[in-house]
Each structure stands twice: as structure tokens, then as C-alpha cells.
Amino acid sequence: MKLLSCLIGVFLFVSLAKSQVCLPQSARTDCGYPGIQPSACTQLGCCWNTDVLGVPWCFHRTAVSADGEGSIGDSSRGVPAVVPQQAFVKTNAAVQFTGCLFRCTSVVRPYRTSCGNLPDELSCVNVGCCYDVNDPVTSRRCYHPAVLTGSCPTPRCQIPSASLRRCGFGLSQNECVGRGCCYHVVENGRQCYHSETPARPLSEIPATSPPTTTTTTTTTQAPTTTMSFLDQLRRANADPSQFSLVDLLTKDV
């Protein structure tokens, strides 16, 4: 009985190894966070390898199809086989994601590779892909993230607008950072770009109320007419001819 259990365990282990593999260094997809330890990495179901510098040491396994190619739909790039540990939180970023936002926003639309015909935003990000609801090409809205060298950049360098603005060309990392800009290696290409305000969860952004309109009521007063002294006398049924000139001039009546 124990022998049968061992054989079943070996079979399951071999099957899992065939369906989920560790990618070569050129295609590693960062898994975890800066400073992650080997034990925490493997607990996430990811691979740990420190043999090569300049690439992620903790990286995702990849789902492998029957023909040995890592794929979902018509894409040739591997998709993380482990569902991201972070819960999906919708933000004000142009692209929805789990994990490292810059892996999504650093890929411009013409170069995006479809993750396949996934039905909705939640299904897309739960397999480690990126979702851009505003992409006019519907089949490309759910797409593969970029492969980053090293850890995920700081929040101010993750470009939630998905519009990467160059800070210079041919600059070293020190020159780029010296300008107050961000520096990262994306798909083996060095990028020096301007930072942005970090993305925020929609639940933390207060709803904007419509501006209140103040109605000002203007009251128009009829012009006041000052009556002459003689008119006042006549209105009082007094005959001006009965008064002397002195009385009229001094208005002493």
C-alpha cells in the first residue's frame, strides 16, 4: 500500500513538472517583491535560482501546453501558471493588473501579445495578465506583461497612465537617476523615463460631487423722486400765494 502511494506521488510530481516549468533566464517573469527570500518565493509556487545576475532570482513557473510551448490562446509567450497571490483591486491606472503594474504599462499597444479569449477583466488578471479596457483592438485587451530585469520599480516609476515619457537617450543609470527620472531594463532594453503619481485603488478616491450653482436674486428698486417745496405745499392743499417771500425762501411755513 505504501509502495502504491509512493508511485502515485511520483506520478503526480512528474506530471506537475511537465505542465509547469522554470523558464530560461531570457524569459523569466518576476515573481514576488524586492528582497524576497528563497523560502517565501517557493511558498508562492515560483522558481528560485541565483546562478545568473541581472535577471529575477524569484520567477514564475510557466504553463506548458501539449506541444511543449508555453501558451494561452494564440500567444507564444509563457503565462504564469500560479495565480497571483494578491487580490485584484481595481485602481485608477489605465491598465488593470495584479502584482507589478509596470510589467503592464511598459508594453505599448502595438507590441502587446494577446493572452487569449478570456471573458472578462477578473479572469484576465487572475492568470497574471494585463487588461486594458480602452484598447480599440478587442482581442488585445487582455495581454501578456513585459519581462523585467530585476525587481519591480518603485510606485512612482510604474507609470499608471501607460504613457511612458522619455527622460533622455543613451544615459547611464546614474545619469538618469541624477535627473530625477526612473531607470529600468524592460525586455532587455534600458529605459530612462519620467515618474508619475502612483496609482490608487478606486475605493480610496473620493467621489466628485457636481459643482453647486448659486443663484443671485437682484432686487430692482424704483427711483425715488424728490418733490419741490412748492409741490409739497400744493399736495398739502396749501396756497403758496398766502405766504410771504421770506417764508417761502426760508421754508418756514
Protein Blocks (a to p, Z undefined) as FASTA:
>chain_A
ZZmmmmmmmmmmmmmmmmpccddfklcccehjehiafklmmmnopacdfkbghiafbdcd
ddddfkopacehjbfbdcdfbdcfbdcdddfbfbdcehjfklmmmpcfklpccebjcfbl
klmmmnopacdfklmblklmpccddddehjdddfklnopnopacdfbehiafklmmmnop
acddeehiacddddddddddfklpccdddddddddddddddddddddfklmmmmnopafk
lpcfklmmnopZZ
